[in-house]
Amino acid sequence: MTDETLAGRLCAVGTPGLSTALRRRGYHDVVVEGVRPLTPGQRFAGPARTLRFVPFRPDLFAERGGGFNPQKQAFDTVGAGEVLVIEARGLPETGTLGDILALRARHRGAAGVVSDGGVRDTEAVVATGLPVFANGSHPSVLGRRHVPWETGVVIACGGVAVAPGDFVVADADGVLVVPAAIVTEVLAEAERDEGRDAWIAARVAEGEALDGLFPMNEAWRACYEAEPQRT
């Protein structure tokens, strides 16, 4: 299965169903906390490209803050369909990207950006069409709080560990991270759950009571499994 096909199916299932399937496997801290879309209705999925910032310190910023630093490297090399995920220690009071970087990521074909820090030039970033989930907007530049330190490493974004290549899914319910090693099995289970829940919802829409139906008892399960498309 290609990453593009996988991303489309992950988006179709959505974060709630994926969260349930992950919880069954012991993955309880998979939702990136404190981020919201710059534009309501944004939805995307793709493998993670990671970027980590460390707290500002003058000597460290002098070492890695200028020129073609790791932040610019990440935006300049993000691949088509990838999600750039930024660790900014949950600090919204400075920008972690602006319009020029957003334009570059958009041109590269990035699926989106997730940052647990702030965004500057917000209206211009939105105008690029690049989907962005972030912790807020702020006019200050990166160096007020951060040093762009490294890319392509395991990071912590919004309380969630994100490894390069993990699948990131973002929709109206939030942003969720699926470890790459289990993404296909988690997706398959979530799709089965979605089919069952759609069937239950149809019965409820017909006027059936919840007791015994949600969750299904043996009688309702027999009805569900007897349908041709379910066997």
Secondary structure as a PSIPRED ss2 file (coil, helix, strand):
# PSIPRED VFORMAT (PSIPRED V4.0)

   1 M C   1.000  0.000  0.000
   2 T C   1.000  0.000  0.000
   3 D H   0.000  1.000  0.000
   4 E H   0.000  1.000  0.000
   5 T H   0.000  1.000  0.000
   6 L H   0.000  1.000  0.000
   7 A H   0.000  1.000  0.000
   8 G H   0.000  1.000  0.000
   9 R H   0.000  1.000  0.000
  10 L H   0.000  1.000  0.000
  11 C H   0.000  1.000  0.000
  12 A H   0.000  1.000  0.000
  13 V H   0.000  1.000  0.000
  14 G C   1.000  0.000  0.000
  15 T H   0.000  1.000  0.000
  16 P H   0.000  1.000  0.000
  17 G H   0.000  1.000  0.000
  18 L H   0.000  1.000  0.000
  19 S H   0.000  1.000  0.000
  20 T H   0.000  1.000  0.000
  21 A H   0.000  1.000  0.000
  22 L H   0.000  1.000  0.000
  23 R H   0.000  1.000  0.000
  24 R H   0.000  1.000  0.000
  25 R C   1.000  0.000  0.000
  26 G C   1.000  0.000  0.000
  27 Y C   1.000  0.000  0.000
  28 H C   1.000  0.000  0.000
  29 D C   1.000  0.000  0.000
  30 V C   1.000  0.000  0.000
  31 V E   0.000  0.000  1.000
  32 V E   0.000  0.000  1.000
  33 E C   1.000  0.000  0.000
  34 G C   1.000  0.000  0.000
  35 V C   1.000  0.000  0.000
  36 R E   0.000  0.000  1.000
  37 P E   0.000  0.000  1.000
  38 L C   1.000  0.000  0.000
  39 T C   1.000  0.000  0.000
  40 P C   1.000  0.000  0.000
  41 G C   1.000  0.000  0.000
  42 Q C   1.000  0.000  0.000
  43 R C   1.000  0.000  0.000
  44 F E   0.000  0.000  1.000
  45 A E   0.000  0.000  1.000
  46 G E   0.000  0.000  1.000
  47 P E   0.000  0.000  1.000
  48 A E   0.000  0.000  1.000
  49 R E   0.000  0.000  1.000
  50 T E   0.000  0.000  1.000
  51 L E   0.000  0.000  1.000
  52 R E   0.000  0.000  1.000
  53 F E   0.000  0.000  1.000
  54 V E   0.000  0.000  1.000
  55 P E   0.000  0.000  1.000
  56 F C   1.000  0.000  0.000
  57 R C   1.000  0.000  0.000
  58 P H   0.000  1.000  0.000
  59 D H   0.000  1.000  0.000
  60 L H   0.000  1.000  0.000
  61 F H   0.000  1.000  0.000
  62 A H   0.000  1.000  0.000
  63 E H   0.000  1.000  0.000
  64 R H   0.000  1.000  0.000
  65 G C   1.000  0.000  0.000
  66 G C   1.000  0.000  0.000
  67 G C   1.000  0.000  0.000
  68 F C   1.000  0.000  0.000
  69 N C   1.000  0.000  0.000
  70 P H   0.000  1.000  0.000
  71 Q H   0.000  1.000  0.000
  72 K H   0.000  1.000  0.000
  73 Q H   0.000  1.000  0.000
  74 A H   0.000  1.000  0.000
  75 F H   0.000  1.000  0.000
  76 D H   0.000  1.000  0.000
  77 T H   0.000  1.000  0.000
  78 V C   1.000  0.000  0.000
  79 G C   1.000  0.000  0.000
  80 A C   1.000  0.000  0.000
  81 G C   1.000  0.000  0.000
  82 E C   1.000  0.000  0.000
  83 V E   0.000  0.000  1.000
  84 L E   0.000  0.000  1.000
  85 V E   0.000  0.000  1.000
  86 I E   0.000  0.000  1.000
  87 E E   0.000  0.000  1.000
  88 A C   1.000  0.000  0.000
  89 R C   1.000  0.000  0.000
  90 G C   1.000  0.000  0.000
  91 L C   1.000  0.000  0.000
  92 P C   1.000  0.000  0.000
  93 E C   1.000  0.000  0.000
  94 T C   1.000  0.000  0.000
  95 G E   0.000  0.000  1.000
  96 T C   1.000  0.000  0.000
  97 L C   1.000  0.000  0.000
  98 G C   1.000  0.000  0.000
  99 D H   0.000  1.000  0.000
 100 I H   0.000  1.000  0.000
 101 L H   0.000  1.000  0.000
 102 A H   0.000  1.000  0.000
 103 L H   0.000  1.000  0.000
 104 R H   0.000  1.000  0.000
 105 A H   0.000  1.000  0.000
 106 R H   0.000  1.000  0.000
 107 H H   0.000  1.000  0.000
 108 R H   0.000  1.000  0.000
 109 G C   1.000  0.000  0.000
 110 A C   1.000  0.000  0.000
 111 A C   1.000  0.000  0.000
 112 G E   0.000  0.000  1.000
 113 V E   0.000  0.000  1.000
 114 V E   0.000  0.000  1.000
 115 S E   0.000  0.000  1.000
 116 D C   1.000  0.000  0.000
 117 G C   1.000  0.000  0.000
 118 G E   0.000  0.000  1.000
 119 V E   0.000  0.000  1.000
 120 R C   1.000  0.000  0.000
 121 D C   1.000  0.000  0.000
 122 T H   0.000  1.000  0.000
 123 E H   0.000  1.000  0.000
 124 A H   0.000  1.000  0.000
 125 V H   0.000  1.000  0.000
 126 V H   0.000  1.000  0.000
 127 A H   0.000  1.000  0.000
 128 T H   0.000  1.000  0.000
 129 G C   1.000  0.000  0.000
 130 L C   1.000  0.000  0.000
 131 P C   1.000  0.000  0.000
 132 V E   0.000  0.000  1.000
 133 F E   0.000  0.000  1.000
 134 A E   0.000  0.000  1.000
 135 N C   1.000  0.000  0.000
 136 G C   1.000  0.000  0.000
 137 S E   0.000  0.000  1.000
 138 H C   1.000  0.000  0.000
 139 P C   1.000  0.000  0.000
 140 S C   1.000  0.000  0.000
 141 V C   1.000  0.000  0.000
 142 L H   0.000  1.000  0.000
 143 G H   0.000  1.000  0.000
 144 R H   0.000  1.000  0.000
 145 R C   1.000  0.000  0.000
 146 H E   0.000  0.000  1.000
 147 V E   0.000  0.000  1.000
 148 P E   0.000  0.000  1.000
 149 W E   0.000  0.000  1.000
 150 E E   0.000  0.000  1.000
 151 T E   0.000  0.000  1.000
 152 G C   1.000  0.000  0.000
 153 V C   1.000  0.000  0.000
 154 V C   1.000  0.000  0.000
 155 I E   0.000  0.000  1.000
 156 A E   0.000  0.000  1.000
 157 C E   0.000  0.000  1.000
 158 G C   1.000  0.000  0.000
 159 G C   1.000  0.000  0.000
 160 V E   0.000  0.000  1.000
 161 A E   0.000  0.000  1.000
 162 V E   0.000  0.000  1.000
 163 A C   1.000  0.000  0.000
 164 P C   1.000  0.000  0.000
 165 G C   1.000  0.000  0.000
 166 D C   1.000  0.000  0.000
 167 F E   0.000  0.000  1.000
 168 V E   0.000  0.000  1.000
 169 V E   0.000  0.000  1.000
 170 A E   0.000  0.000  1.000
 171 D E   0.000  0.000  1.000
 172 A C   1.000  0.000  0.000
 173 D C   1.000  0.000  0.000
 174 G E   0.000  0.000  1.000
 175 V E   0.000  0.000  1.000
 176 L E   0.000  0.000  1.000
 177 V E   0.000  0.000  1.000
 178 V E   0.000  0.000  1.000
 179 P C   1.000  0.000  0.000
 180 A H   0.000  1.000  0.000
 181 A H   0.000  1.000  0.000
 182 I H   0.000  1.000  0.000
 183 V H   0.000  1.000  0.000
 184 T H   0.000  1.000  0.000
 185 E H   0.000  1.000  0.000
 186 V H   0.000  1.000  0.000
 187 L H   0.000  1.000  0.000
 188 A H   0.000  1.000  0.000
 189 E H   0.000  1.000  0.000
 190 A H   0.000  1.000  0.000
 191 E H   0.000  1.000  0.000
 192 R H   0.000  1.000  0.000
 193 D H   0.000  1.000  0.000
 194 E H   0.000  1.000  0.000
 195 G H   0.000  1.000  0.000
 196 R H   0.000  1.000  0.000
 197 D H   0.000  1.000  0.000
 198 A H   0.000  1.000  0.000
 199 W H   0.000  1.000  0.000
 200 I H   0.000  1.000  0.000
 201 A H   0.000  1.000  0.000
 202 A H   0.000  1.000  0.000
 203 R H   0.000  1.000  0.000
 204 V H   0.000  1.000  0.000
 205 A H   0.000  1.000  0.000
 206 E C   1.000  0.000  0.000
 207 G C   1.000  0.000  0.000
 208 E C   1.000  0.000  0.000
 209 A C   1.000  0.000  0.000
 210 L C   1.000  0.000  0.000
 211 D C   1.000  0.000  0.000
 212 G C   1.000  0.000  0.000
 213 L C   1.000  0.000  0.000
 214 F C   1.000  0.000  0.000
 215 P C   1.000  0.000  0.000
 216 M C   1.000  0.000  0.000
 217 N C   1.000  0.000  0.000
 218 E H   0.000  1.000  0.000
 219 A H   0.000  1.000  0.000
 220 W H   0.000  1.000  0.000
 221 R H   0.000  1.000  0.000
 222 A H   0.000  1.000  0.000
 223 C H   0.000  1.000  0.000
 224 Y H   0.000  1.000  0.000
 225 E H   0.000  1.000  0.000
 226 A H   0.000  1.000  0.000
 227 E C   1.000  0.000  0.000
 228 P H   0.000  1.000  0.000
 229 Q H   0.000  1.000  0.000
 230 R H   0.000  1.000  0.000
 231 T C   1.000  0.000  0.000
